[in-house]
Amino acid sequence: MDQMTVKALAKINLGLDVLGKREDGYHEVRMIMQTVNLYDTLELTKEDRPGIRMSTNRHFLPVNDDNLCVKAARLLMEEFSLPGGISIYLQKRIPVAAGMAGGSTDAAAVLYAMNQMYELKLSQKELMKRGVLIGADVPYCLMRGTALAEGIGEKLTRLPPMVKCPVLVAKPAVSVSTRTVYQELDACTNITHPDISGLVRDIKSGNLTEIAAHMGNVLEEVTIPKYPVIAQIKDVMKEQGAINAMMSGSGPTVFGLFEDEATMRKAKNVLKETGYAAQIYGTTIYNNRR
């Protein structure tokens, strides 16, 4: 197989808790990860000349070793001494630096595609072991679906599929530093932690109303005071019929869960009129596996 086109799907966090900082500087987390049908597209092509060449529709994205796609390709090319080179074209749609694992899911897609193209015959588990060397979210992006993530995010327990429902995704025109958010969280006292175990029970019972009611993201306590527009977007979504709305990851993206497509589309139109969000997408929960 000389060429392959793959989709790299985004994720949201239905729940996100930070348990503390480890001695190695990483944070111990407990999160519910969920894939949604919002995706980037990657086209990979084998080349005779050695090296990794990358291009993208977003001029501000790096196309060197600072890009996780290049790191993923290099990891496999060096480990397996793959002949020739490869070119990667990334059609970016997932908001950048937005708490949706955009870079990690692109890297996961590269690992998945190259495993197929070069017939490396690596299992998903073997790919995930390599993925964590690139980033903590990469193993989950290879797994997809609904999962409990622990440790630094690399310890994954697959959960029953999340109830399928429309999802509205909106990113305001601000960028958030994940590192800064975690540093500021470390200095916080009297933090309200979400009930991740309760959320797992809700997902297992398949009750969308209960799931929405128990969603929680501890990082909102740091990010929202710095960027009030996040709260404004949440409020609009809920006023327009979202069962609940929450920030994903370290932000600034907000997602809302809806009971039906018509209500979600109406909320999308109202949100566009407010000017609060630079990027708005209507999508759905994704439950299929690779």
C-alpha angles and dihedrals in degrees: 000000000000099000137028137177118205138177120234109205125210126233136217128199113237086186133009128183130171113211098187147295120291127220090253090060096254122117125241108232140182113202143162107224122199131183119224132195095255111109151169119225122227126194115197122191129182115233133195094225115077122249141058119276120188134185134172143184090241110079094198095059118097116244097193133075089303087074114084091219090062091046090052093049093046092049092058096037092054097041094050098030090234115198124244121355142283137230122211125197115192120200100197121208104141109094112260122240088004109125094260100107091246096157093041095051091049090053090048090052091052091051091048094047096046091049087058098039096050095035092234090159093215114163120233088256091053091049090050091054089057093041094061088061087064099042142333093248096049096084090054091048088056091049099042126180125070118337145159109233120200138166105037087334097284098098103086132188115186113230130199111279115283117246107273112243141145115279128200115206123194131175120192120218094265132096123221126207108224091202092054092048092054092045091053091046089057089060094050125103130197093031117180108225120207119238100249093170090053090050090052089054091049091052091050090051091049095227108149094191092054092044091053092046093054098044113123141165118195091199091068087077089067104031102044096057088053094044111029090178087078090063090045091055091047091051093051092050092050093044088053095053109280111151084220139337130208144168115261119228113324089335159184093172117091125201130193129200117220135190095222141019096240093058091047092051092049090051089049091055093047091048091051090055092054093060090219094124131055093195126031127179133178111212143141142243111276117218106165120105129222 
